[in-house]
Amino acid sequence: MGAQSFTATASGTNSVTFSATATSGGVKAWNGAVSPDWNTAGNWTPAAVPTAGDSVVIDPIAINEPVLTGNASIRALTFQGVDIGLSVTGDLTVAGSVSLTDSLNYIDFTSGQLAAGSVTLSGFQAFIDVSLGSASVTGPITLSGDRTFFEGGPGSALGAATLSGTQAFLT
């Protein structure tokens, strides 16, 4: 953790230095062993509710699909595997990327807001529906899976979109 740098030198005299700051945070994997409640520590591996520094992985091997009631802030959100979703009543803030890369992955908001750095929907029939709330995506939105959609809702502010999947749409 902390400041990191790397210097590359070519031809003996020309060099460039790359710098970055590594921050703490881990990966929390949804196991759904206790209940569908996002805010129950026993539903996560390792057993702790994700925080703003954590990346979250939602996996279909879970016993229960996750339900977020209230607000959560995380670093990144990735769905792995087929036919798994997340239901949200509240606000979900994802500082980095939201990625739904397999078939039938979804995030469905019954109210609240999605705030994300970027969104990628590349799985068949993957979708994010925030039509009953609003969405704010500051970076790119990529819809490359067939029959994918992102529905933002009134007052949404969305970044540049790339739609390449068959029947992909953004509203």
Contacts in CASP RR format, 6 or more apart in sequence:
PFRMAT RR
TARGET T0000
AUTHOR 0000-0000-0000
METHOD contacts of the structure
MODEL  1
MGAQSFTATASGTNSVTFSATATSGGVKAWNGAVSPDWNTAGNWTPAAVP
TAGDSVVIDPIAINEPVLTGNASIRALTFQGVDIGLSVTGDLTVAGSVSL
TDSLNYIDFTSGQLAAGSVTLSGFQAFIDVSLGSASVTGPITLSGDRTFF
EGGPGSALGAATLSGTQAFLT
1 22 0 8 1.000
1 23 0 8 1.000
1 24 0 8 1.000
2 21 0 8 1.000
2 22 0 8 1.000
2 23 0 8 1.000
3 19 0 8 1.000
3 20 0 8 1.000
3 21 0 8 1.000
4 19 0 8 1.000
4 20 0 8 1.000
4 21 0 8 1.000
4 22 0 8 1.000
5 17 0 8 1.000
5 18 0 8 1.000
5 19 0 8 1.000
5 20 0 8 1.000
6 17 0 8 1.000
6 18 0 8 1.000
7 15 0 8 1.000
7 16 0 8 1.000
7 17 0 8 1.000
7 18 0 8 1.000
8 15 0 8 1.000
8 16 0 8 1.000
8 17 0 8 1.000
8 18 0 8 1.000
9 15 0 8 1.000
23 53 0 8 1.000
24 53 0 8 1.000
25 53 0 8 1.000
25 54 0 8 1.000
25 55 0 8 1.000
25 75 0 8 1.000
26 53 0 8 1.000
26 54 0 8 1.000
26 55 0 8 1.000
27 54 0 8 1.000
27 55 0 8 1.000
27 56 0 8 1.000
27 57 0 8 1.000
28 44 0 8 1.000
28 45 0 8 1.000
28 46 0 8 1.000
28 48 0 8 1.000
28 49 0 8 1.000
28 50 0 8 1.000
28 54 0 8 1.000
28 55 0 8 1.000
28 56 0 8 1.000
28 57 0 8 1.000
29 44 0 8 1.000
29 45 0 8 1.000
29 56 0 8 1.000
29 57 0 8 1.000
29 59 0 8 1.000
30 43 0 8 1.000
30 44 0 8 1.000
30 56 0 8 1.000
30 57 0 8 1.000
30 58 0 8 1.000
30 59 0 8 1.000
30 62 0 8 1.000
30 66 0 8 1.000
31 42 0 8 1.000
31 43 0 8 1.000
31 44 0 8 1.000
31 45 0 8 1.000
31 59 0 8 1.000
31 61 0 8 1.000
31 62 0 8 1.000
31 63 0 8 1.000
32 42 0 8 1.000
32 43 0 8 1.000
32 62 0 8 1.000
32 63 0 8 1.000
32 64 0 8 1.000
32 66 0 8 1.000
33 42 0 8 1.000
33 43 0 8 1.000
33 62 0 8 1.000
33 63 0 8 1.000
33 64 0 8 1.000
34 40 0 8 1.000
34 42 0 8 1.000
34 43 0 8 1.000
34 64 0 8 1.000
35 43 0 8 1.000
35 64 0 8 1.000
36 43 0 8 1.000
36 64 0 8 1.000
36 65 0 8 1.000
36 66 0 8 1.000
36 67 0 8 1.000
37 43 0 8 1.000
37 66 0 8 1.000
37 67 0 8 1.000
37 69 0 8 1.000
38 49 0 8 1.000
38 66 0 8 1.000
38 67 0 8 1.000
38 68 0 8 1.000
38 69 0 8 1.000
38 72 0 8 1.000
39 49 0 8 1.000
39 68 0 8 1.000
39 69 0 8 1.000
39 70 0 8 1.000
39 72 0 8 1.000
40 49 0 8 1.000
41 47 0 8 1.000
41 48 0 8 1.000
41 49 0 8 1.000
43 62 0 8 1.000
43 64 0 8 1.000
43 66 0 8 1.000
44 50 0 8 1.000
50 56 0 8 1.000
50 72 0 8 1.000
50 74 0 8 1.000
51 73 0 8 1.000
51 74 0 8 1.000
52 73 0 8 1.000
52 74 0 8 1.000
52 75 0 8 1.000
52 93 0 8 1.000
52 95 0 8 1.000
53 74 0 8 1.000
53 75 0 8 1.000
53 95 0 8 1.000
54 74 0 8 1.000
54 75 0 8 1.000
55 74 0 8 1.000
55 75 0 8 1.000
55 76 0 8 1.000
55 77 0 8 1.000
55 78 0 8 1.000
56 74 0 8 1.000
56 76 0 8 1.000
56 77 0 8 1.000
56 78 0 8 1.000
57 78 0 8 1.000
57 79 0 8 1.000
57 80 0 8 1.000
58 66 0 8 1.000
58 77 0 8 1.000
58 78 0 8 1.000
58 79 0 8 1.000
58 80 0 8 1.000
58 84 0 8 1.000
58 85 0 8 1.000
58 86 0 8 1.000
58 105 0 8 1.000
59 79 0 8 1.000
59 80 0 8 1.000
59 81 0 8 1.000
59 84 0 8 1.000
60 80 0 8 1.000
60 81 0 8 1.000
60 82 0 8 1.000
60 83 0 8 1.000
60 84 0 8 1.000
62 84 0 8 1.000
65 84 0 8 1.000
65 85 0 8 1.000
65 86 0 8 1.000
65 87 0 8 1.000
66 85 0 8 1.000
66 86 0 8 1.000
66 87 0 8 1.000
67 86 0 8 1.000
67 87 0 8 1.000
67 88 0 8 1.000
67 89 0 8 1.000
68 86 0 8 1.000
68 87 0 8 1.000
68 88 0 8 1.000
68 89 0 8 1.000
68 90 0 8 1.000
68 92 0 8 1.000
69 89 0 8 1.000
69 90 0 8 1.000
70 89 0 8 1.000
70 90 0 8 1.000
70 91 0 8 1.000
71 90 0 8 1.000
71 91 0 8 1.000
71 92 0 8 1.000
71 93 0 8 1.000
72 91 0 8 1.000
72 92 0 8 1.000
72 93 0 8 1.000
73 93 0 8 1.000
73 94 0 8 1.000
73 95 0 8 1.000
74 92 0 8 1.000
74 93 0 8 1.000
74 94 0 8 1.000
74 95 0 8 1.000
75 94 0 8 1.000
75 95 0 8 1.000
75 96 0 8 1.000
76 94 0 8 1.000
76 95 0 8 1.000
76 96 0 8 1.000
76 97 0 8 1.000
76 98 0 8 1.000
76 99 0 8 1.000
77 92 0 8 1.000
77 94 0 8 1.000
77 97 0 8 1.000
77 98 0 8 1.000
77 99 0 8 1.000
77 116 0 8 1.000
78 97 0 8 1.000
78 99 0 8 1.000
78 101 0 8 1.000
79 85 0 8 1.000
79 86 0 8 1.000
79 99 0 8 1.000
79 100 0 8 1.000
79 101 0 8 1.000
79 102 0 8 1.000
79 105 0 8 1.000
79 126 0 8 1.000
80 101 0 8 1.000
80 102 0 8 1.000
81 102 0 8 1.000
81 105 0 8 1.000
82 102 0 8 1.000
82 103 0 8 1.000
82 104 0 8 1.000
82 105 0 8 1.000
83 103 0 8 1.000
83 104 0 8 1.000
83 105 0 8 1.000
84 104 0 8 1.000
84 105 0 8 1.000
85 105 0 8 1.000
85 106 0 8 1.000
85 107 0 8 1.000
85 108 0 8 1.000
86 106 0 8 1.000
86 107 0 8 1.000
86 108 0 8 1.000
87 108 0 8 1.000
87 110 0 8 1.000
88 107 0 8 1.000
88 108 0 8 1.000
88 109 0 8 1.000
88 110 0 8 1.000
88 112 0 8 1.000
88 114 0 8 1.000
89 109 0 8 1.000
89 110 0 8 1.000
89 111 0 8 1.000
89 112 0 8 1.000
90 109 0 8 1.000
90 111 0 8 1.000
90 112 0 8 1.000
90 113 0 8 1.000
91 112 0 8 1.000
91 113 0 8 1.000
91 114 0 8 1.000
91 115 0 8 1.000
92 107 0 8 1.000
92 109 0 8 1.000
92 113 0 8 1.000
92 114 0 8 1.000
92 115 0 8 1.000
93 115 0 8 1.000
93 116 0 8 1.000
94 114 0 8 1.000
94 115 0 8 1.000
94 116 0 8 1.000
94 117 0 8 1.000
95 117 0 8 1.000
96 116 0 8 1.000
96 117 0 8 1.000
96 118 0 8 1.000
97 116 0 8 1.000
97 117 0 8 1.000
97 118 0 8 1.000
97 119 0 8 1.000
97 120 0 8 1.000
98 107 0 8 1.000
98 114 0 8 1.000
98 116 0 8 1.000
98 117 0 8 1.000
98 118 0 8 1.000
98 119 0 8 1.000
98 120 0 8 1.000
98 128 0 8 1.000
99 119 0 8 1.000
99 120 0 8 1.000
99 122 0 8 1.000
100 106 0 8 1.000
100 107 0 8 1.000
100 120 0 8 1.000
100 121 0 8 1.000
100 122 0 8 1.000
100 123 0 8 1.000
100 126 0 8 1.000
100 127 0 8 1.000
100 128 0 8 1.000
101 120 0 8 1.000
101 122 0 8 1.000
101 123 0 8 1.000
101 126 0 8 1.000
102 123 0 8 1.000
102 126 0 8 1.000
103 123 0 8 1.000
103 124 0 8 1.000
103 125 0 8 1.000
103 126 0 8 1.000
104 124 0 8 1.000
104 125 0 8 1.000
104 126 0 8 1.000
105 121 0 8 1.000
105 123 0 8 1.000
105 126 0 8 1.000
106 126 0 8 1.000
106 127 0 8 1.000
106 128 0 8 1.000
106 129 0 8 1.000
107 114 0 8 1.000
107 127 0 8 1.000
107 128 0 8 1.000
107 129 0 8 1.000
108 128 0 8 1.000
108 129 0 8 1.000
109 129 0 8 1.000
109 130 0 8 1.000
109 131 0 8 1.000
109 132 0 8 1.000
109 133 0 8 1.000
110 132 0 8 1.000
111 132 0 8 1.000
111 133 0 8 1.000
112 130 0 8 1.000
112 132 0 8 1.000
112 133 0 8 1.000
112 134 0 8 1.000
113 130 0 8 1.000
113 133 0 8 1.000
113 134 0 8 1.000
113 135 0 8 1.000
113 136 0 8 1.000
114 128 0 8 1.000
114 130 0 8 1.000
114 134 0 8 1.000
114 135 0 8 1.000
114 136 0 8 1.000
114 137 0 8 1.000
114 152 0 8 1.000
115 135 0 8 1.000
115 136 0 8 1.000
115 137 0 8 1.000
116 135 0 8 1.000
116 136 0 8 1.000
116 137 0 8 1.000
116 138 0 8 1.000
117 137 0 8 1.000
117 138 0 8 1.000
117 139 0 8 1.000
118 137 0 8 1.000
118 138 0 8 1.000
118 139 0 8 1.000
118 140 0 8 1.000
118 141 0 8 1.000
118 142 0 8 1.000
119 128 0 8 1.000
119 137 0 8 1.000
119 140 0 8 1.000
119 141 0 8 1.000
119 142 0 8 1.000
119 150 0 8 1.000
120 141 0 8 1.000
120 142 0 8 1.000
120 144 0 8 1.000
121 127 0 8 1.000
121 128 0 8 1.000
121 142 0 8 1.000
121 143 0 8 1.000
121 144 0 8 1.000
121 145 0 8 1.000
121 148 0 8 1.000
121 149 0 8 1.000
121 150 0 8 1.000
121 168 0 8 1.000
122 142 0 8 1.000
122 144 0 8 1.000
122 145 0 8 1.000
122 148 0 8 1.000
123 144 0 8 1.000
123 145 0 8 1.000
123 146 0 8 1.000
123 148 0 8 1.000
124 145 0 8 1.000
124 146 0 8 1.000
124 147 0 8 1.000
124 148 0 8 1.000
125 146 0 8 1.000
125 147 0 8 1.000
125 148 0 8 1.000
126 145 0 8 1.000
126 148 0 8 1.000
127 148 0 8 1.000
127 149 0 8 1.000
127 150 0 8 1.000
127 151 0 8 1.000
128 135 0 8 1.000
128 149 0 8 1.000
128 150 0 8 1.000
128 151 0 8 1.000
128 152 0 8 1.000
129 149 0 8 1.000
129 151 0 8 1.000
129 152 0 8 1.000
130 151 0 8 1.000
130 152 0 8 1.000
130 153 0 8 1.000
130 156 0 8 1.000
131 151 0 8 1.000
131 152 0 8 1.000
131 153 0 8 1.000
131 171 0 8 1.000
132 153 0 8 1.000
133 152 0 8 1.000
133 153 0 8 1.000
133 154 0 8 1.000
134 152 0 8 1.000
134 153 0 8 1.000
134 154 0 8 1.000
134 155 0 8 1.000
134 156 0 8 1.000
135 150 0 8 1.000
135 152 0 8 1.000
135 153 0 8 1.000
135 156 0 8 1.000
135 157 0 8 1.000
135 158 0 8 1.000
136 156 0 8 1.000
136 157 0 8 1.000
136 158 0 8 1.000
137 157 0 8 1.000
137 158 0 8 1.000
137 159 0 8 1.000
138 159 0 8 1.000
139 159 0 8 1.000
139 160 0 8 1.000
140 159 0 8 1.000
140 160 0 8 1.000
140 161 0 8 1.000
140 162 0 8 1.000
141 150 0 8 1.000
141 158 0 8 1.000
141 159 0 8 1.000
141 160 0 8 1.000
141 161 0 8 1.000
141 162 0 8 1.000
141 170 0 8 1.000
142 161 0 8 1.000
142 162 0 8 1.000
142 164 0 8 1.000
143 149 0 8 1.000
143 150 0 8 1.000
143 161 0 8 1.000
143 162 0 8 1.000
143 163 0 8 1.000
143 164 0 8 1.000
143 165 0 8 1.000
143 168 0 8 1.000
143 169 0 8 1.000
143 170 0 8 1.000
144 162 0 8 1.000
144 164 0 8 1.000
144 165 0 8 1.000
144 168 0 8 1.000
145 164 0 8 1.000
145 165 0 8 1.000
145 166 0 8 1.000
145 168 0 8 1.000
146 165 0 8 1.000
146 166 0 8 1.000
146 167 0 8 1.000
146 168 0 8 1.000
147 166 0 8 1.000
147 167 0 8 1.000
147 168 0 8 1.000
148 165 0 8 1.000
148 167 0 8 1.000
148 168 0 8 1.000
149 168 0 8 1.000
149 169 0 8 1.000
149 170 0 8 1.000
149 171 0 8 1.000
150 158 0 8 1.000
150 161 0 8 1.000
150 169 0 8 1.000
150 170 0 8 1.000
150 171 0 8 1.000
151 170 0 8 1.000
151 171 0 8 1.000
152 158 0 8 1.000
152 171 0 8 1.000
153 171 0 8 1.000
158 170 0 8 1.000
161 170 0 8 1.000
163 169 0 8 1.000
163 170 0 8 1.000
END
